[in-house]
Amino acid sequence: MKSNPLIPFGVTMILGVVLMFIISFYGASQLGQPEAKSGTANAKPKEIFLSNCASCHGQNLQGGFGPPLAHIGGKLSKEQILEQIKKGGGKMPAGIIKGEAAEKVATWLSKKK
């Protein structure tokens, strides 16, 4: 009797879905963390982005779960980017980055054209 060649793909898919849920729950648990996680006054915008946004938007702004941001400055102004960071929208939750850190990231992203 031949085994079904699709079984390894099914197992891989199930493991992937389980891993996705584990990572999502971990990320959701981090949303209520204090401002210090978002960066301090002397943190660079890229560092703030990498520690808060790259898990969805990619280490190189290429996108992933969230949309690519490599050329977002050509589509949205700094104010529009800041508004998206503050209010969220779509799959993005509001307020992942706050205060001065959000301003820095919005300014940095607005220069990505």
C-alpha positions as CSV (number, residue, x, y, z in Angstrom):
1,M,0.0,0.0,0.0
2,K,1.4,3.4,-1.0
3,S,1.4,6.2,1.5
4,N,-0.2,9.5,0.6
5,P,2.5,12.0,-0.5
6,L,0.4,14.9,0.8
7,I,0.8,13.9,4.4
8,P,4.1,15.6,5.0
9,F,2.7,18.8,3.6
10,G,-0.3,18.6,5.9
11,V,1.8,18.0,8.9
12,T,4.0,21.0,7.9
13,M,0.9,23.1,7.5
14,I,-0.5,22.2,10.9
15,L,2.8,22.9,12.6
16,G,3.0,26.3,10.8
17,V,-0.4,27.3,11.9
18,V,0.4,26.3,15.5
19,L,3.6,28.3,15.4
20,M,1.7,31.3,14.0
21,F,-0.7,31.2,16.9
22,I,2.1,30.9,19.4
23,I,3.9,33.9,17.9
24,S,0.7,35.9,17.7
25,F,-0.2,35.3,21.3
26,Y,3.4,36.3,22.4
27,G,3.1,39.5,20.3
28,A,-0.3,40.4,21.7
29,S,1.1,40.0,25.2
30,Q,3.8,42.5,24.4
31,L,1.3,45.3,23.3
32,G,0.8,46.5,26.9
33,Q,4.5,46.9,27.6
34,P,5.7,50.3,28.9
35,E,7.0,53.1,26.6
36,A,10.6,52.0,27.3
37,K,10.2,49.1,24.9
38,S,9.3,51.6,22.2
39,G,12.5,53.4,22.6
40,T,14.1,56.1,24.6
41,A,14.9,59.6,23.7
42,N,18.2,58.6,22.3
43,A,17.1,55.5,20.4
44,K,17.4,55.6,16.6
45,P,14.2,55.3,14.5
46,K,15.5,52.2,12.8
47,E,16.1,50.5,16.2
48,I,12.6,51.4,17.3
49,F,11.2,50.0,14.1
50,L,13.2,46.8,14.3
51,S,12.1,46.2,17.9
52,N,8.4,47.0,17.4
53,C,7.4,46.8,13.7
54,A,9.7,44.5,11.8
55,S,7.9,41.3,12.9
56,C,5.1,42.3,10.6
57,H,6.6,44.7,8.1
58,G,10.0,42.9,7.7
59,Q,13.5,43.7,8.8
60,N,14.2,45.5,5.5
61,L,10.7,47.1,5.1
62,Q,9.8,44.4,2.6
63,G,6.5,43.5,4.2
64,G,5.3,40.2,5.5
65,F,2.1,39.9,7.6
66,G,1.9,43.7,7.2
67,P,2.4,45.7,4.0
68,P,5.8,46.7,2.7
69,L,7.0,50.1,3.8
70,A,10.2,50.4,1.7
71,H,8.6,53.3,-0.4
72,I,5.8,54.4,2.0
73,G,7.1,58.0,2.0
74,G,6.2,58.3,-1.6
75,K,2.6,57.4,-0.8
76,L,1.9,58.9,2.6
77,S,3.1,62.0,4.4
78,K,4.7,62.0,7.8
79,E,1.4,63.1,9.3
80,Q,-0.5,60.2,7.6
81,I,2.1,57.7,8.8
82,L,2.0,59.0,12.3
83,E,-1.8,58.8,12.3
84,Q,-1.6,55.2,11.1
85,I,0.8,54.4,14.0
86,K,-1.4,56.1,16.5
87,K,-4.8,54.8,15.4
88,G,-3.9,51.6,13.6
89,G,-6.2,50.3,11.0
90,G,-6.7,47.1,9.0
91,K,-4.8,44.4,10.9
92,M,-2.5,46.9,12.6
93,P,-3.3,47.6,16.2
94,A,-3.2,51.2,17.5
95,G,-0.4,52.6,19.5
96,I,2.3,50.0,19.1
97,I,4.8,52.9,19.3
98,K,3.9,56.0,21.3
99,G,5.1,59.6,21.9
100,E,8.5,60.7,20.7
101,A,9.3,57.2,19.4
102,A,6.3,57.3,17.1
103,E,7.3,60.7,15.8
104,K,10.8,59.5,15.0
105,V,9.6,56.4,13.2
106,A,7.0,58.4,11.2
107,T,9.7,61.0,10.2
108,W,12.1,58.1,9.2
109,L,9.5,56.2,7.2
110,S,8.3,59.4,5.4
111,K,11.8,59.7,3.9
112,K,11.5,56.2,2.3
113,K,10.5,57.1,-1.2
